[in-house]
Every structure is written in structure tokens, then in C-alpha cells.
Amino acid sequence: MEKNELKGKMINATRWSAFSQIAAKVITPITNMILARILSPDAFGVIAIVTMIVSFTDMFTDAGFQKYLVQREFKNKKEKFMYTNVAFWTNLGLSIILLGIIALFDDNIAELVGSPEMGFVITISCTQIPLTAFSSIQMALYRRDFDYRTLFFVRIVSIFLPLVITIPLALVGLGYWSLVIGMISGRLADALILTIKSTWKPQLFYSFNILRNMLSFSIWSLLEAISIWLTVWIDTLIIGSFLSEYYVGLYKTSTTMVNSLLALITGATTPILFTALSRLQHNNKEFNSTFFKMQRFIAILVFPMGIGIFLYSDLATQVLLGSKWGEASEIVGIWALSSSITIIFGHYCSEVYRAKGRPKLSFLAQLLHLVVLVPTCLISGKYGFIILIYARTWIRLQGILVHLLLMKFIVKFPVKEMFKNVSPALIASCSMGIIGYFLKRSFNTGIAWSIISIFICIIVYFTILLLFRGIRVDLIKIIGKRFKQKSESPDSRFNSINGK
């Protein structure tokens, strides 16, 4: 793929992906804000446990085939569809087997995760597993082709379903069942829409030779996915075992809300970055350049968001979750701050490994992090909820260190440039944070002043950011390109031809 063609597809895909994320981050928080005022933390705790189990089984049904279909360079369309069929039937078969196993041992699974009375709920919730397996392959093909326009419309349907299904059911008193039914409805809608619109349709074709070829890559993606699952869910499992569903709901809802806000940026760009880097995997210069441009862009947005939510965590919690979630404020603040650092210096390293066709490195990074994470959570869990939260949050820095060491010594990536690349955003964000801290400490703490001081912080941030020449040059280039595109529009060319 030519550089200009790839760049054009990336820009267009980013636009549609951004539309999708904006819609999700406007509608989803509103939905959660409403539900948080109707349902108790206990109900969200039940759903967190169910989601933990469903996400674990989803890894096996996907088996890393999504990433394989995006990363691999196929000879032609026929070969691509052959591999797609093998991935689809493997996914679907595994999902049905796993659903049967869960149905047989649902009570044992419920007891294992600390909710012995939730066996039937788990079985019903897991009926979405075959639906997810049915649609995941189509999603991979859309991402490979940068067709985020179709994925945008699919996402919009999934976003609005809770408004018309989950909230009404919650209002009539169905509790966590309203959330379960909403989840299943969303997966069903995804499967139907993607299958109907896809140019590829399942065919009766299977090849164990192709499966063997795919597994050579996908088995490492699967192992990586398992390690990531443990990284994401080990804390929830420990909280459920040591404490109660209330604390599971309190913790998971808080961190999920923060993640959803930051995903407004990362969710729109990470899949596109992986696809673009995969196409450039044999051109190191363009590969590195594309990575750094995306990293800088993300840092400009994510660093101030993380520090801002940390400073104004009370206000953020009040707005997002309501008055009965006051205990979540501390969790929201520290999770946002640590997430902003983790995203910039850790998450995108995994996209580099996979794009280079080296998923083993991502698995190794997760494994080395888990060696420290698991005992940290187990030990800190014995000392109470808040100690566990702080320990779990800041141990993420060890995971970043692992990624940076692998990038430097194995991938031979210029790690120092990563820090230099984002230094303007980091300096501006820290300066904003210091000023915001003194604004909060020196004046009254009412909501009105908090809102005013937030606007002051935003002005300070962008003022300091624009002091850096590199940022100003990039901004001028963007504005210049926009102006050039408008001046070369069909209407302007028609007018110039006619002497207007």
C-alpha cells in the first residue's frame, strides 16, 4: 500500500472511529449516570463478575484470529476468505463448547468467583459468547480494510440499545437482570448487522493446514490475551473473594467509568494504529514516524485528562455516578492519573509487538508484570480495600518499565525518543496540575469555582503547550492542509475556471 494511500485511509478511518468513540462517550456515560442512580453498587458488582467470566471465554473463542487477519499480508482475496472461514468456524465451535461447559459447572464457577448464588445468572449471561464469536471475524475484516464507517453504525446501534432496553427494565425493578438483558441484546445486534452488511459470508470450508498456520501466530496472541485478562481482572477476583459484591461494584464501576472517558481518545486510535503499523512493518523509518505522530497526538489529549480528573475527582464522581457513590472519588482520581501514564508509555508498545508479527513479546511483557501484580494484590488485599486499590493502581508502573526494556533491547526501538516526543504535553500537563492544585487550595471549594478553575487550567495548559516550537509547527501544518483542502474543493476549482 502506498504511503499517501495509507495516510488517507488512516485519516478517514480515524474520523469515523472518532465519531464512534464520541457517540459512545456521550451516550454511554449518560446511560451509566442514569443507571447508577437507579441501581446499587451491588448490581454493578454482579455484572462485573459476569463480565469477567464472559471476557475470559471470549479470549478462547477468538483465539487471536482477529489480530492475525489484520496483521497478515494475504496473496489475494481468495486466500483471505479461506483463512477467514477457518477462523470463523473455529471461533463458533469453541464458543458453543465453552457455553456448554459453563452451563454444566455454573454453580462451581459462581462459587469460585465469590458469588455462589449467581450460577444461573452466569449461564444466561454467557449465551452472548456465540454471538460475539459470530461477529468478531467480520469486525477484523472491516478493521483490516479501514472500513470504520460500517463499524460506526454498528457501534451506534449498540450504544443506543441500553437506552431503550436496560433503563426501562431497571426502572421496573429488574435490577441486574436489566443489565444482563441489555448486554445480550447488544451482542445480538452486532452479529446481525455485521453479517448482513459483510461482503464475506460463512462458507462450508475448513482446512487444518490453514488452522495450523494461524495458530503459529494466534497461540501467542491467545496467551497474551489470557495474561492481559489476568492483569485486568485479578484485582476484581481478589476483591470478590476477600470482600463483597458491593466493593466489586464500587471498584469496577469507578475504573470502568475512567477507562471509558480516556477511551474517547484511545478507542478511536489504537485499532487504526495497529492496522497502519502492520502495513508498514517492513519500513522502519515510516513505522517509527507513524508511531511517534500518534503517540504525541494521544499524549496531548490524555495527559491533561488524567491530571484533571485526579484534581477534580470529587466533582467527576458526583457528575458521573451520583451522590451514593462518594466512596468512589478516591478510586476515580488515582486510576485516571495512573491510566494516563500507562496509556502513553505502555499500551502502545503492545501494538508495536503485534504489528511486527512478534506477539510473543507482548505475552512476555504481561507475564513479567503478572509475576509482580498477583502477589501485590494478594498481600495488599489482606489489609483492606483502600490499600489494595492503591497498590493495584501504582504497580502498573512496573508494567511500563517492562515494556520499555523490551522495546529498547529486543525490538531496538528508540525508547528515549518516546519521552522526548511527549515532553511538551507532559510539561504543560504538570504545570497545569500545579496551578490547578493551588487554585483549589487557595479559594473556595464550591462547584462554581471548580468549574471556573477547570477553564483556567485548560487555558494554562494550551498556552504552555504552544510555547513549544514543534507543537506550533504541527499546528500550522494542520491548519495549512485544511486551508489547502478547502481552496482545492470542487466549488473553488469551478469558480477559478470560470474566472470567479
N, C-alpha and C positions, 0 to 999 in steps of 0.2 A: 504494500500500500504506500503510495506517495506521501511525502511529508505534508504537503498542503491539503491533500485529500483527508488524511488522518486528522489534521488540525481542525478542518472544517467539520468533520463528523464529531470530534470531541466537543467543539463549541456547541453544536446543535444538540448533542446528547446531554451536555451539561445543562443547557437551557431547559429541556424537558424534565430532566431529573430534578433540577432545582424547583420547577413548578410543582412537581410531585411532592418534594420534601416540604415546600412552603405550605401546600394544602394540608399535608399530614400534620405539620407542626402548628397549624392554626386550628384545624378541626379536632385532632386527637387530644391536645391538651384541654380544649373546651369540653370535649366528651368526658375526659378523666376528671376535670374540675367538677362537672355535674355529678358524676358517679361517686366521687369522693365525698360529696355532701349527702348522698343518699345511702351509700353502703359504708360499713365499718371496716377498719383495717383488717379484721379477721377474714372478711370476704375476700379481700385482695390477697391475703395470705394463702387462702385455699387456691386461688388462681395462680399465684406464684409457684406453688408446689406442683400444680398440674402442668404449668408451662415448662417447668424444669424437666419433668418426665417426657413431655411431648418433644421438647427440643433435643433431648438425648436420643430418642428413637429416630428423629428426623435426620440425624447425622448418618445413621446406618442406611436409611432409605436413599439418601443422596449419594453416600459413599465417595464423595469428592468428584462425581461425574460432571457437576455444573462447571467447576473450575477447569476441568480437563477440556470440555467442549469449547470454553472460551479461550484457553491458552494454546491449544494445539493448532498448527497450520495444516489444514487438510488439502489434498491434491485437487479435489473438485467437489461439487455439490453432492454427487452420488456417494462419495466416501463419507462426507459429513453426515448425511442422512443414515447411512449404515451404522455409524458409531452412535448416532442419536437413538436409533431403535434399540440397540443393545443396552444403552444406558437407561432408557425408559422402562423396558420390560424387567430389567434387574431391579430398578427402584421400586416398581409397583409390586413385584413378587416379594421383595424383602419387607415392604410396608405391611402387606397382608399377613405375613408370617409373624411379624412383630406385634401386630394388633391382636392376633390370636394368643400369643404368649402373655401379653398384658391382661387380656380378658381372663385367662386361666389363673393367673397369680396376682390379681389386682389387690386382694387383701394383704398379701405378703409385701407387695410393693408399697402400699399405703403405710404399713407399719414401719417399713424401712426408712421412709422419709419423715417419720414422726407424726403422721396423721392416720391412725389405724381405722378411723371411721369413714375414710374417703375412698374406699376401694371402688365402689360403683361409679362415683364421680370421675375417677381416673379413667375407667373403661370407656364411659360415654365421651369424655373429652378426647380420648385418643382415636376416635373414629375419624378425626381430621387428618390422621397420618397418611392414609392412602390418597386423600385429596391433595395434600402437599406434594407427595411423590408424583402425582399425576401432572402437576403444573410446573414442577421445578425445572424439568428439562426444557420446556418451552421458554421459560424465563432465561435460561442460559443462552439459547439461540437468539433471543431478542437482544440480550446484552452484547453478545458477540458481534452482532450487526449494528450496534449502536442505535437500535430502534427503541429509544426510551419514550418515544411518543406513545406507542401502544402500551408500554408499561405504566405510563402516566394515567391513562384512562382506567386501567385495571386497578391501580392504586386508589384512584378517586372513588371507585365503587366500594372498595374495602374500607375506605375511610368513613364513608357516609352510612354504611350498614349499621354500626353501633348506635347512630343517632335514631334510626328507625326501628331497631330491634332491641338492643341492650338496654337503653334508657327506659323505654316503655315497660319492659319486663321488670326492671329494677323498681320502677315506681309502683308496680302492682304487688311487690313484695317477694319476688323470686330469689332475691339475694345473689349468691354466687352463681346460681343456675343461669341468671341473665347474662353473666359474663361468658359462661361456657357456651351457651347457645349462640351468642354473638361471634365467638371465635370460630365455631364450626361453620356458621353462615358465611363468614369472610373467606375461609378456605374453599368452600364450595363455589362461591362466586369467582374466585381466582381461577380455579380449574376449568370452569365452564367457558369463561371469556377467553382465556389464553388458548384453549383447544380449538374453539370456534374460529378465532382470528389467525391462528398459526398457519403458515404455508406448509409446514411439516405436519403430517398426521401419522399416528402409530400404524405400523405395518407388521405383518406376521413374518418377521425376520429376526434371526438370532445367530450369533457366532461366538463360540467360546474363545477362538483365537483373538477376536477383537476385544472381548472381555479381559483376556489376559494382558493385552497391550494397555488397556485403560487402567487396569489395576496397578500396573507398574508405577504409574503416576498417582492414581487416585487413592491407593492404600495409604500413602504418606499424607495426602490431604485429609483422609479419614482420621488417621492418628492425630494429625494436627487439630482437627475439629473436636476430637474427644478431649484433647488437652485443653483447648480453649473452653469447652463446656465445663470442665472441672474448674478452670480459672474463674469462670463467670458464676458458677452455681455452688461451689464448695462452701462458700460462706452461708448461702441460703440453707443448705443441707445441715450445716452445723447449728445455725440459729434455730431451725425447726426441731433439731434433736435436743438441744440444750434448753431452749426457751419455749415459745409457743407460736401459734399461727398469727397472733396479734403482732409480735415483733417481726415475724417474717413479712407480714403485710406492710408494716411501718418501714422496714429497711428496703424492701424490694420496690415498693411504690415510689419511695423517695429517689432511689438511684435510677429507676426507670424514667421518672419524670425528667431528671437532669440529663440522662442519656438522650431522651427524645428531643430536648432543646438543642443539645450540641449536634445531634444527628441532622438537624436542619441544614447544617453545613456538610458534615462528613458523609451523611447518607446520599447526598446528591453528587458527591465527587469520588468516593472510594471505588465503586464499581467501574466508573469511567476511567479512573487512573489505572486500575488493573488491566482493563482491556487495552488501553493505549500503550502501556508498558509492555504488554505481551506482544503487540505488533512491532515494538522497537527493541525486542530483547537481544538482537544481534548487532545493534548500533549503539555502542556505549555512550557516545557523545550525546546523541539525541535522547537516549534513555535517561541519562542523568539530568539533562536540561529540562525534560518534561517533569521529572520528579521534583526538582527544585522549584519550578514555577508553581506547581500545585501545592507543595508544602508551604511556600511563602504565602500564597493566597489564603490557605486554610489558617495559618498562624495569625494573620491579620484579623481574622474574624473570631477564632476560637480562644486565643489568649485573653482578650478583654472580656469575653463572655464568662470564662471560668472565674476570673478575678472578680468580676462584677457580681456574679451570683454568690460568691463567697462573702463579699462585703455586705450584700443585702439579702442574705439568706432568709431572715425573718419575713421580709416583705414578699420574697419569691414564694415562700411556703404558704403564706396567707393567701396570696392571689391564686396559686396553682392548686392547692389542696383544701384550703378552708381552715376554720378555727380549731376543729378537733384533731388536727394533725400537727399541733405545735411542737411535739417531740421530734418531728422530722426535720426541723430547721437546721440543727447542727449537722445532720447527715447530708442534707442538700448542699450546704456550704462547702464542707471538706471534699465531698465527692466531685463537685464541679471543679474545684481548684486542681485536684489531682488528675481529673479526666483531661483537662486542657493540656497538661504536660504530657500525659500518656499518649494522647492522640497524635501530637506533633512529632514526638521522638520515638514512639513505639509502634503504633498501629500500622503506619505506612511502610514500615520495614517488612512486614509480612507480605505486603503487596509486591515488594521487590523480589522476595524469595520466590513467590509463586510465578511471577511474570518471567523470571529467569529459568523456570522449569525446575526449581530446587525446593519443593515443599518440605523436604526433609529438614531444612534449616528452620523453618517455622515451627515444625514439631519439636525440634531440639530446643528452640527458644522457650516454648511453652513448658516443656519438660523441666528445664533448668529453673524456670520460675516456680513451677509447682513444688519442686523439692523444698523451696523456702516457704511458699504460700501455705501449704497444707499444715505443717507443724505450727506456723504462726497463728493460723485461725483456731486450731485445736487448743493451743495453750492459752491464747487470749480469751477464747470463749468461756473458759473457766472463771474468768474474773469479771464477767458481766457484759451486758450488751454494748455499752459505750466504748469500753476498752477494745472489744472485738472490732467495732466499726473503725476506730482509729488505726488499729493495727492492720486491718484488711485494706484500708484506704492507702496508707503510705508505703506498704510493702510493694505496691505497684512500681515504685521507683527502681526496685531491684530488677523487675522485668524489663524496664527500659535499658538498664545497664547491660543486661544480657543481649538484647537486640543490637545495641551499638557495638559491642565487642564482636558479634558475628558479622555485622555489616563491614567492619573495618578489616578484620583479619581473615575472613573466609570469602566474603563477596568482593572484597577490595574496593568498597565504596568509600568516597571521600567524606568521612563522618564529620570532620572539622567544618566542612562547608555547610553541613546541616545546621550547625549552631550559628555560623556567620550569616546564613541565608535568612534565618528568622530573628536575628538580633534586633532589627528595628522594631518589630512587633512586640518582642519581649521587653525591650527597654521602655517603649511607650506604655505598655500594659502595666508594668511595675510602677512607673511614675504615676499613672492614673490611679493605681491601687493605693499608693501612699497618700495622695491628695484626697482620695475618697475616704480613707480611714480618718484623716484629721477633720474632714468636713462632718463626718458622723459624730466624732468625739467632741467637737468644739461647739456644735449648735444643737438645737432641739432634735428629738428623735421621732417626730411625728411623720405621718405618711406623706404629707405635703412637702416637707423638707426633704424627705428621702427621694421623692420624685425629682425635685429641683436639683439635688446634688447628683443624681444619676445623669441628668442632662449636662451638668458641669463636667462630670467625669468623661462623658462622651466627647465633649468639645476639647478637653485637655488631651485625651488620647489621640485624636486625629491631628491636632495641632503639633504635638510632639512627633507623631509618625511622619508628617510631611516635612519635618526638618531633615530627614534622611534623603540624600540626593537620589539614591536608587529607587526609592518609592515614588518620588516626584517624576522621575524619568518614565517609570512604568505607567504611571497615571496619565502622563502626556501622550504616551504611545496609544493607550486605550482610547483616550478622547480623540486623538488624531485619526485612528482607524474608524471610529464611529462617524466622525465628520466626513471622512472619505467615502464610507459606505453610503451615507445619505446623499452626498454630492454625485455619486455614480448610480443612483437609483434610476429605474426606467423613466420616471417622470422628468428627472433633471436632464437625462440624456436626450429625451424627446424635445424638451424645451431648448436645449443648446443647439440641436439640429435645426430647429425652426427659428433660431435667432432670438429666442426669448431670454 
